[in-house]
Amino acid sequence: MTISVDGVVIPTTATGFLENIEDWSRDVASAIAAEEKLELGDRHWDLIDHLRDEYINNGGNQPNTRSLVKAMSKLWDDKSVSAKTLYDLFPGDPSKQGGRIAGLPESRRKGGY
């Protein structure tokens, strides 16, 4: 599969993840999100940036939803952040759909909270 952004064809896996993390840009993220019928706002970008930072600067770590709730609660200084808050942003799973939009490889986690 592929995605086309600004005339550049970018290869993706059968499940829509980028084959090469270096192909990612904010324009690519917006294009992937648009295909998934999401309009990215500031909180989406906060989560995407956090996912990328964890993966790139923390040994390939791909946080699960529970870890994302804690990180976003701290970042947004909002103790009411819950899994529902993040699922409202990324209904296809904050860690997995968010990771796809963030240009990360597909997580091999089995699931769970």
N, C-alpha and C positions, 0 to 999 in steps of 0.2 A: 504494500500500500504506500501511498504518498500523500503529502499535503503540499499545496502550492501557496507560497507567500511572496508577494511582490515579484512574481514571475520566476521565482526560484522553486524548483521541485525538491522537496525534502522527503527522504525515505522514512517510512514508519513500519512498525511491526503490524501483524494482522490485528492486534488489539489496539492500535492507534498510538503506541508509544514511539517516541523518536528512536531511530536506530543509533544515532550519534548525539550525545549530549551537547557537543559543540555546535550543533545546528540550531540550538535554542536561541530565541530572542523574545523580547516582549511582544513583538509583532507575531511571531510564531505562536506564542501562548494565546494571544487574542484570537488568532485564527482557529486554533484547536478549541478554545472555549466557545467561539461562535458556532462551530460544528456541533457542539454539545448544548447549544441554546443557552449559554451562560453569558451574561454581560459582566465583565470584571470591574469591581469597585475596589476601593482602598483596602478593605478587609480581605478580599480575595488575594490582592497583591501581597499583603502582609504574610498570609499563609504560604503563598507560592515562594516568596523570598525566603521564608523560614525553611521550607522543604529543601530548596536549593542549597542554602547555607549548610544545613545539616548534612546533606549528601556530599557536597564538595569539600567542606572543611571539617567533617567529622567522620572520616573513614567510610563513606558510603552509607551512613546511617539513614534509614527511611522511617521516621517516627510513625507510630500508630496513632489512632484517634485520641486515645487517652493522653498521650504525650503532647499532642497538638493542642488539646484543651488547656493543659497546664501552661504551655508556651504562649498561647494567644491570650489567656487570662492575664498573664504577667505583662505581655506586650501592650495590651489594650487597657491595662489597669482596671480590669472588670471581673469581679469574682463571680458574676452571674453567667459567664461563658460556660456552655455545656456542649456535649456531643451534638445536641439538637441545633445549637447555634452554628456549628461548623457544617452540619448536614444541610442546613438552610442555604449555606454558601455553595457547597459542593454535594448535591443530592446523590451523586454516584459514589460516594465515600470520600471524605476529606483527604485521607492519606493516598488513596489510589487514584481517584479522579484528579485531585490536586497535584499528585505526582506526575500524572500524564501531561497535564497542562504546564507543569514546571519543567518538562523536558527530561525527567528522570527515567531510568530503566524501570520496567515493570517489577513491582515488589513481589518477592517470592514468599512473603508471609502467608500463613494459612488462614489468617483472619483473626477474629476475636476483637475484644475491645482494647 
